[in-house]
Amino acid sequence: MFVIGILIFAAIVMEIFHKLNPFKKPEPSLEELVERIKAAAWYQELWQEERYRRVLEEDPYVTAFYSGPYEAKRLLENEGFQLGLTDYVKQQGGHDTYSQ
């Protein structure tokens, strides 16, 4: 029982330190993360082609790939998610469902 109390106390102290840590970098905002995504080379490559650009601008599922800070950071850092978005955009652009 005493050991459990010490572990709970240590967890509380560590959580307080984590919340009040003065050396922790602030998290970037969602807007900043989206700007970084749109500046990435793989995104710019998609943006160059008109049919893919329309999908990137108009498809609601594309925005789901970076709908929150967690998803946006994951898209920036994980090549698998980048390839997933690229494949989705190319698939949708290939169907040309956004033709005017």
C-alpha positions in Angstrom: 0.0 0.0 0.0 2.9 2.3 0.9 4.6 1.6 -2.5 1.4 2.4 -4.4 1.1 5.7 -2.5 4.6 6.6 -3.4 4.0 5.8 -7.1 0.8 7.9 -7.2 2.7 10.8 -5.5 5.5 10.5 -8.0 3.1 10.4 -10.9 1.4 13.6 -9.7 4.7 15.4 -9.2 5.9 14.4 -12.7 2.6 15.5 -14.2 2.8 18.9 -12.5 6.4 19.3 -13.6 5.4 18.3 -17.2 2.7 21.0 -17.2 4.8 23.7 -15.8 8.1 22.9 -17.5 9.7 26.2 -18.5 12.1 24.5 -21.0 9.3 22.9 -23.0 8.9 24.3 -26.5 5.4 25.6 -27.3 3.4 23.5 -29.7 2.9 25.1 -33.2 -0.6 26.2 -34.1 -2.7 24.3 -36.6 -2.4 27.2 -39.1 1.4 27.1 -38.9 1.4 23.3 -39.4 -0.9 23.6 -42.4 1.5 26.2 -43.9 4.4 23.8 -43.4 2.4 21.0 -45.1 1.6 23.3 -48.1 5.2 24.3 -48.4 6.5 20.7 -48.4 8.0 19.4 -51.7 5.6 16.5 -52.0 2.6 18.8 -51.6 4.0 21.4 -54.1 4.5 18.5 -56.6 0.8 17.7 -56.4 -0.1 21.4 -56.5 1.6 21.8 -59.9 -1.0 19.7 -61.8 -4.4 21.3 -62.2 -6.5 18.2 -61.6 -4.7 17.5 -58.4 -4.9 21.1 -57.3 -8.7 21.0 -57.6 -8.8 17.9 -55.4 -6.6 19.5 -52.8 -8.8 22.6 -52.7 -12.3 21.1 -53.0 -12.3 17.6 -51.5 -13.4 17.5 -47.9 -11.5 14.2 -47.3 -8.2 16.0 -48.0 -8.7 18.4 -45.1 -9.3 15.4 -42.9 -5.7 14.4 -43.3 -4.7 17.6 -41.4 -7.9 18.4 -39.5 -6.1 18.9 -36.2 -2.7 19.5 -34.8 -2.1 15.8 -34.2 -3.0 14.8 -37.7 -1.0 17.7 -39.2 2.1 16.8 -37.3 1.7 13.2 -38.3 1.3 14.2 -41.9 4.5 16.3 -41.7 6.6 13.7 -39.9 5.4 10.4 -41.3 6.1 9.5 -44.9 3.4 6.8 -44.9 0.7 9.4 -44.3 2.2 11.6 -47.0 2.0 8.7 -49.4 -1.5 8.0 -48.3 -2.6 11.6 -49.1 -0.7 11.6 -52.4 -2.3 8.3 -53.5 -5.8 9.6 -52.5 -5.3 12.8 -54.4 -4.0 11.0 -57.5 -6.8 8.5 -57.4 -9.4 11.2 -57.1 -7.7 13.4 -59.7 -7.5 10.4 -62.0 -11.2 10.0 -62.0 -11.5 13.7 -62.9 -14.6 14.1 -60.8 -13.9 17.8 -60.3 -14.0 18.7 -64.0 -15.8 21.9 -64.8 
